[in-house]
Amino acid sequence: MEARSTVGAFQVRDSKLGQASPVFDLAATDFVGLLDATRRG
């Protein structure tokens, strides 16, 4: 997974798919939830 910050949000994509990967725009709170979920497994 790759992520980059934008103003008040984050953009996330699956780096394994390369340039074909869709980019998802997430609010900062949703990005934190995504990180928490990946840490829990």
PyMOL Python script that loads the backbone (N, CA, C, O; Angstrom):
from pymol import cmd

cmd.read_pdbstr("""\
ATOM      1  N   MET A   1       0.840  -1.163   0.000  1.00  0.00           N
ATOM      2  CA  MET A   1       0.000   0.000   0.000  1.00  0.00           C
ATOM      3  C   MET A   1       0.894   1.238   0.000  1.00  0.00           C
ATOM      4  O   MET A   1       1.903   1.302   0.703  1.00  0.00           O
ATOM      5  N   GLU A   2       0.504   2.190  -0.787  1.00  0.00           N
ATOM      6  CA  GLU A   2       1.156   3.498  -0.792  1.00  0.00           C
ATOM      7  C   GLU A   2       0.124   4.532  -0.392  1.00  0.00           C
ATOM      8  O   GLU A   2      -1.052   4.425  -0.740  1.00  0.00           O
ATOM      9  N   ALA A   3       0.574   5.528   0.339  1.00  0.00           N
ATOM     10  CA  ALA A   3      -0.324   6.605   0.749  1.00  0.00           C
ATOM     11  C   ALA A   3       0.399   7.932   0.655  1.00  0.00           C
ATOM     12  O   ALA A   3       1.612   8.015   0.849  1.00  0.00           O
ATOM     13  N   ARG A   4      -0.358   8.958   0.355  1.00  0.00           N
ATOM     14  CA  ARG A   4       0.195  10.309   0.379  1.00  0.00           C
ATOM     15  C   ARG A   4      -0.856  11.238   0.963  1.00  0.00           C
ATOM     16  O   ARG A   4      -2.059  11.034   0.804  1.00  0.00           O
ATOM     17  N   SER A   5      -0.368  12.253   1.638  1.00  0.00           N
ATOM     18  CA  SER A   5      -1.297  13.186   2.269  1.00  0.00           C
ATOM     19  C   SER A   5      -1.677  14.297   1.301  1.00  0.00           C
ATOM     20  O   SER A   5      -0.880  14.730   0.469  1.00  0.00           O
ATOM     21  N   THR A   6      -2.903  14.734   1.435  1.00  0.00           N
ATOM     22  CA  THR A   6      -3.409  15.909   0.742  1.00  0.00           C
ATOM     23  C   THR A   6      -3.994  16.801   1.828  1.00  0.00           C
ATOM     24  O   THR A   6      -3.902  16.455   3.006  1.00  0.00           O
ATOM     25  N   VAL A   7      -4.570  17.896   1.488  1.00  0.00           N
ATOM     26  CA  VAL A   7      -5.122  18.806   2.484  1.00  0.00           C
ATOM     27  C   VAL A   7      -6.275  18.127   3.219  1.00  0.00           C
ATOM     28  O   VAL A   7      -7.360  17.961   2.664  1.00  0.00           O
ATOM     29  N   GLY A   8      -6.033  17.733   4.482  1.00  0.00           N
ATOM     30  CA  GLY A   8      -7.060  17.125   5.318  1.00  0.00           C
ATOM     31  C   GLY A   8      -7.470  15.720   4.940  1.00  0.00           C
ATOM     32  O   GLY A   8      -8.472  15.214   5.447  1.00  0.00           O
ATOM     33  N   ALA A   9      -6.716  15.072   4.054  1.00  0.00           N
ATOM     34  CA  ALA A   9      -7.107  13.741   3.599  1.00  0.00           C
ATOM     35  C   ALA A   9      -5.858  12.960   3.165  1.00  0.00           C
ATOM     36  O   ALA A   9      -4.731  13.443   3.266  1.00  0.00           O
ATOM     37  N   PHE A  10      -6.102  11.741   2.683  1.00  0.00           N
ATOM     38  CA  PHE A  10      -5.027  10.893   2.182  1.00  0.00           C
ATOM     39  C   PHE A  10      -5.493  10.206   0.912  1.00  0.00           C
ATOM     40  O   PHE A  10      -6.683   9.946   0.736  1.00  0.00           O
ATOM     41  N   GLN A  11      -4.555   9.916   0.034  1.00  0.00           N
ATOM     42  CA  GLN A  11      -4.813   9.112  -1.148  1.00  0.00           C
ATOM     43  C   GLN A  11      -4.052   7.804  -0.971  1.00  0.00           C
ATOM     44  O   GLN A  11      -2.880   7.799  -0.596  1.00  0.00           O
ATOM     45  N   VAL A  12      -4.739   6.693  -1.247  1.00  0.00           N
ATOM     46  CA  VAL A  12      -4.182   5.362  -1.020  1.00  0.00           C
ATOM     47  C   VAL A  12      -4.323   4.537  -2.290  1.00  0.00           C
ATOM     48  O   VAL A  12      -5.324   4.635  -2.999  1.00  0.00           O
ATOM     49  N   ARG A  13      -3.297   3.715  -2.573  1.00  0.00           N
ATOM     50  CA  ARG A  13      -3.385   2.787  -3.710  1.00  0.00           C
ATOM     51  C   ARG A  13      -2.605   1.531  -3.385  1.00  0.00           C
ATOM     52  O   ARG A  13      -1.771   1.520  -2.480  1.00  0.00           O
ATOM     53  N   ASP A  14      -2.882   0.469  -4.131  1.00  0.00           N
ATOM     54  CA  ASP A  14      -2.182  -0.805  -3.976  1.00  0.00           C
ATOM     55  C   ASP A  14      -0.943  -0.771  -4.857  1.00  0.00           C
ATOM     56  O   ASP A  14      -1.047  -0.867  -6.080  1.00  0.00           O
ATOM     57  N   SER A  15       0.210  -0.638  -4.255  1.00  0.00           N
ATOM     58  CA  SER A  15       1.446  -0.501  -5.019  1.00  0.00           C
ATOM     59  C   SER A  15       1.797  -1.759  -5.811  1.00  0.00           C
ATOM     60  O   SER A  15       2.554  -1.684  -6.779  1.00  0.00           O
ATOM     61  N   LYS A  16       1.256  -2.914  -5.414  1.00  0.00           N
ATOM     62  CA  LYS A  16       1.541  -4.150  -6.146  1.00  0.00           C
ATOM     63  C   LYS A  16       0.922  -4.132  -7.541  1.00  0.00           C
ATOM     64  O   LYS A  16       1.385  -4.841  -8.434  1.00  0.00           O
ATOM     65  N   LEU A  17      -0.118  -3.328  -7.730  1.00  0.00           N
ATOM     66  CA  LEU A  17      -0.772  -3.247  -9.031  1.00  0.00           C
ATOM     67  C   LEU A  17      -0.104  -2.242  -9.961  1.00  0.00           C
ATOM     68  O   LEU A  17      -0.449  -2.156 -11.139  1.00  0.00           O
ATOM     69  N   GLY A  18       0.841  -1.490  -9.437  1.00  0.00           N
ATOM     70  CA  GLY A  18       1.544  -0.507 -10.257  1.00  0.00           C
ATOM     71  C   GLY A  18       0.635   0.623 -10.688  1.00  0.00           C
ATOM     72  O   GLY A  18      -0.285   1.008  -9.967  1.00  0.00           O
ATOM     73  N   GLN A  19       0.899   1.142 -11.854  1.00  0.00           N
ATOM     74  CA  GLN A  19       0.142   2.291 -12.346  1.00  0.00           C
ATOM     75  C   GLN A  19      -1.325   1.967 -12.632  1.00  0.00           C
ATOM     76  O   GLN A  19      -2.135   2.883 -12.771  1.00  0.00           O
ATOM     77  N   ALA A  20      -1.681   0.695 -12.723  1.00  0.00           N
ATOM     78  CA  ALA A  20      -3.063   0.299 -12.982  1.00  0.00           C
ATOM     79  C   ALA A  20      -3.934   0.379 -11.729  1.00  0.00           C
ATOM     80  O   ALA A  20      -5.154   0.234 -11.820  1.00  0.00           O
ATOM     81  N   SER A  21      -3.334   0.605 -10.574  1.00  0.00           N
ATOM     82  CA  SER A  21      -4.084   0.631  -9.326  1.00  0.00           C
ATOM     83  C   SER A  21      -4.964   1.867  -9.235  1.00  0.00           C
ATOM     84  O   SER A  21      -4.509   2.975  -9.519  1.00  0.00           O
ATOM     85  N   PRO A  22      -6.230   1.686  -8.836  1.00  0.00           N
ATOM     86  CA  PRO A  22      -7.057   2.872  -8.582  1.00  0.00           C
ATOM     87  C   PRO A  22      -6.548   3.601  -7.338  1.00  0.00           C
ATOM     88  O   PRO A  22      -5.940   2.994  -6.456  1.00  0.00           O
ATOM     89  N   VAL A  23      -6.799   4.882  -7.282  1.00  0.00           N
ATOM     90  CA  VAL A  23      -6.411   5.699  -6.133  1.00  0.00           C
ATOM     91  C   VAL A  23      -7.677   6.035  -5.361  1.00  0.00           C
ATOM     92  O   VAL A  23      -8.648   6.529  -5.934  1.00  0.00           O
ATOM     93  N   PHE A  24      -7.665   5.766  -4.065  1.00  0.00           N
ATOM     94  CA  PHE A  24      -8.810   6.029  -3.206  1.00  0.00           C
ATOM     95  C   PHE A  24      -8.529   7.245  -2.344  1.00  0.00           C
ATOM     96  O   PHE A  24      -7.475   7.341  -1.715  1.00  0.00           O
ATOM     97  N   ASP A  25      -9.471   8.170  -2.316  1.00  0.00           N
ATOM     98  CA  ASP A  25      -9.373   9.347  -1.461  1.00  0.00           C
ATOM     99  C   ASP A  25     -10.054   9.043  -0.136  1.00  0.00           C
ATOM    100  O   ASP A  25     -11.230   8.678  -0.104  1.00  0.00           O
ATOM    101  N   LEU A  26      -9.313   9.195   0.962  1.00  0.00           N
ATOM    102  CA  LEU A  26      -9.850   8.916   2.290  1.00  0.00           C
ATOM    103  C   LEU A  26      -9.717  10.138   3.178  1.00  0.00           C
ATOM    104  O   LEU A  26      -8.701  10.834   3.154  1.00  0.00           O
ATOM    105  N   ALA A  27     -10.760  10.391   3.966  1.00  0.00           N
ATOM    106  CA  ALA A  27     -10.651  11.419   4.995  1.00  0.00           C
ATOM    107  C   ALA A  27      -9.606  10.964   6.002  1.00  0.00           C
ATOM    108  O   ALA A  27      -9.342   9.768   6.124  1.00  0.00           O
ATOM    109  N   ALA A  28      -9.016  11.895   6.713  1.00  0.00           N
ATOM    110  CA  ALA A  28      -7.965  11.556   7.674  1.00  0.00           C
ATOM    111  C   ALA A  28      -8.453  10.529   8.694  1.00  0.00           C
ATOM    112  O   ALA A  28      -7.707   9.612   9.035  1.00  0.00           O
ATOM    113  N   THR A  29      -9.672  10.655   9.182  1.00  0.00           N
ATOM    114  CA  THR A  29     -10.199   9.704  10.168  1.00  0.00           C
ATOM    115  C   THR A  29     -10.358   8.313   9.566  1.00  0.00           C
ATOM    116  O   THR A  29     -10.126   7.315  10.248  1.00  0.00           O
ATOM    117  N   ASP A  30     -10.750   8.238   8.305  1.00  0.00           N
ATOM    118  CA  ASP A  30     -10.873   6.934   7.645  1.00  0.00           C
ATOM    119  C   ASP A  30      -9.502   6.296   7.429  1.00  0.00           C
ATOM    120  O   ASP A  30      -9.361   5.078   7.545  1.00  0.00           O
ATOM    121  N   PHE A  31      -8.500   7.102   7.117  1.00  0.00           N
ATOM    122  CA  PHE A  31      -7.148   6.586   6.938  1.00  0.00           C
ATOM    123  C   PHE A  31      -6.616   6.013   8.250  1.00  0.00           C
ATOM    124  O   PHE A  31      -5.992   4.951   8.258  1.00  0.00           O
ATOM    125  N   VAL A  32      -6.859   6.711   9.350  1.00  0.00           N
ATOM    126  CA  VAL A  32      -6.444   6.205  10.664  1.00  0.00           C
ATOM    127  C   VAL A  32      -7.146   4.876  10.948  1.00  0.00           C
ATOM    128  O   VAL A  32      -6.522   3.950  11.466  1.00  0.00           O
ATOM    129  N   GLY A  33      -8.427   4.772  10.618  1.00  0.00           N
ATOM    130  CA  GLY A  33      -9.152   3.514  10.792  1.00  0.00           C
ATOM    131  C   GLY A  33      -8.566   2.397   9.950  1.00  0.00           C
ATOM    132  O   GLY A  33      -8.480   1.257  10.407  1.00  0.00           O
ATOM    133  N   LEU A  34      -8.163   2.708   8.726  1.00  0.00           N
ATOM    134  CA  LEU A  34      -7.533   1.714   7.858  1.00  0.00           C
ATOM    135  C   LEU A  34      -6.226   1.223   8.460  1.00  0.00           C
ATOM    136  O   LEU A  34      -5.958   0.021   8.472  1.00  0.00           O
ATOM    137  N   LEU A  35      -5.415   2.144   8.959  1.00  0.00           N
ATOM    138  CA  LEU A  35      -4.155   1.737   9.585  1.00  0.00           C
ATOM    139  C   LEU A  35      -4.397   0.878  10.826  1.00  0.00           C
ATOM    140  O   LEU A  35      -3.703  -0.117  11.036  1.00  0.00           O
ATOM    141  N   ASP A  36      -5.366   1.251  11.637  1.00  0.00           N
ATOM    142  CA  ASP A  36      -5.695   0.456  12.831  1.00  0.00           C
ATOM    143  C   ASP A  36      -6.138  -0.944  12.427  1.00  0.00           C
ATOM    144  O   ASP A  36      -5.732  -1.921  13.057  1.00  0.00           O
ATOM    145  N   ALA A  37      -6.957  -1.059  11.400  1.00  0.00           N
ATOM    146  CA  ALA A  37      -7.445  -2.363  10.948  1.00  0.00           C
ATOM    147  C   ALA A  37      -6.304  -3.240  10.435  1.00  0.00           C
ATOM    148  O   ALA A  37      -6.299  -4.447  10.674  1.00  0.00           O
ATOM    149  N   THR A  38      -5.339  -2.645   9.733  1.00  0.00           N
ATOM    150  CA  THR A  38      -4.228  -3.454   9.223  1.00  0.00           C
ATOM    151  C   THR A  38      -3.310  -3.904  10.351  1.00  0.00           C
ATOM    152  O   THR A  38      -2.713  -4.978  10.274  1.00  0.00           O
ATOM    153  N   ARG A  39      -3.194  -3.099  11.391  1.00  0.00           N
ATOM    154  CA  ARG A  39      -2.369  -3.500  12.533  1.00  0.00           C
ATOM    155  C   ARG A  39      -2.992  -4.671  13.292  1.00  0.00           C
ATOM    156  O   ARG A  39      -2.276  -5.526  13.812  1.00  0.00           O
ATOM    157  N   ARG A  40      -4.301  -4.711  13.355  1.00  0.00           N
ATOM    158  CA  ARG A  40      -5.002  -5.787  14.057  1.00  0.00           C
ATOM    159  C   ARG A  40      -4.998  -7.085  13.255  1.00  0.00           C
ATOM    160  O   ARG A  40      -5.203  -8.166  13.807  1.00  0.00           O
ATOM    161  N   GLY A  41      -4.767  -6.970  11.976  1.00  0.00           N
ATOM    162  CA  GLY A  41      -4.710  -8.159  11.130  1.00  0.00           C
ATOM    163  C   GLY A  41      -5.997  -8.410  10.523  1.00  0.00           C
ATOM    164  O   GLY A  41      -6.148  -9.373   9.772  1.00  0.00           O
TER     165      GLY A  41
END
""", "prot")
cmd.dss("prot")
cmd.show_as("cartoon", "prot")
cmd.util.cbc("prot")
cmd.orient("prot")
